[in-house]
Every structure is written in C-alpha cells, then in structure tokens.
Amino acid sequence: MRAERPPVEWIGSPFYGYPRGTKGRKDYKVIAIVNHIMAGTLEGTDAWFNDEKSGGVSAHFGIGKDGTIHQYVSLGDVARHAGIVREPNWPLLIADVNPNWYTIGIEHEGYPDEQMPEAQFQSTLALQSWLVEIFNLEVNQNTIISHSRIDSVVKGNCPGSNFPWERLFQSLTSQATGFSDVPFDHWAAAALKRVVDAGIMSGYPDKTFQGDNAVTRYELASTIDRLMKKSN
Ligand SMILES: [Zn+2]
C-alpha cells in the first residue's frame, strides 16, 4: 500500500442502501468516485444527512474547507448521492442500475463558483488516492467523475467549473506512477490545452468536454485543425 488512509471522523447517516438501511452492495463493485459540492457547509451537511427533510440523501464522505474529512456511510454500503440519472455523459454507467450501487460519493464544503482551499484539496487528494488504491481503480476521466456526468440536467453545476480537476488528476497520476511530471491523464489533453491557450474555448477541463466516447480522435483533431486555422 502506497497511499495511507487519511484521518477521517465518523459521523454516520441512516440514509444508506436500498431499501433504506440495507447493508452491502449486492454483487456490484465500486468502479468510480463521484465528486460533489455541498453548496453549503460541512456542519450543515452533517445535519442534512441525518434529517428526514433531505428525503434520505447521503454521501460516503464530506470534506471541509479546513481539510476535515467526515464519513457518513461505510464503504461497503450504498450512499444515496447520485441515484438520479438525467442525460448522463458517463460511458461506465450500467443501464437500469442506480449508480449508487457501484460508486463512492464525496461531498465538498463550499459553492460551485468558489476556489477550493489548499487544505481541502490536500484532503480530497489524500482520500481519493487511498480510495483509488483500495478499490484498485485506474485513474482516468471515467473513474474519477463529477456528479454532472450522471445528472447533467439538475446537477450540471455539481461540483462546478472551479473544481480542480486538472491538478487532482495530475496529482493522482503522479502518485500512482511515482513521476511528478506526468501530463493530465487524458488522450485529448494536449489538443484541448492548445485550443484553450489560443483563447478559442474555455472551461477545460470541466464538463464542456468529457469522456472518450463523445467524439472520435479524428473528429476532435480535425475540429481543432479548423479552429486553429481560423485563429491564425
Ligand atoms: Zn452532487
């Protein structure tokens, strides 16, 4: 084991499993980590995940701006964090199976338009490094995802465009490989960076571009070629 479990404080929530209170994940394996933003505080989330008024929602973890990590649901149980699928953009989605069965949910204190504080980044990195290792996940854009990939209609801004995807992927990848200068782990990263640097497109690497399946490499390359000619 390279990654160590970061310090985690157990809070707990009665809102796990289907039907509620059911332990375990049936035969489903965890295949992805879903990142969320609380649109609120850690303290408020502690209360919300224990309040019937929430409608029975939860996540496995919540991370405060100061780096504090709270846990609400055991890793072997299903947290109720991303169960509604609306216009998804995630190729690993299993048809007609609630994604909560095969994902881990992490909430982050704050709002979608805010910059993540350093302490919070370090905690989410440590937590996700550890989860990647214990669930034996490859680090890529389909195993570390945003809630918006599962529900792009209502949760399109979860966790929002300021979530530090690039740094998170770089750090996770470099920890996994032992190299510090591994590029952002996506086949289109260099091409996208060119377009962003040229001021043609913004938002990279948020939900404006996701996944391997939306376009072929050829389609993307020829689009970039056309855009670059236009901008020169
Ligand atoms: Zn969310």
Residues whose N, C-alpha, C, O or C-beta is under 5 A from the ligand:
A	BS01	ZN	H36 I37 H81 H147 C158
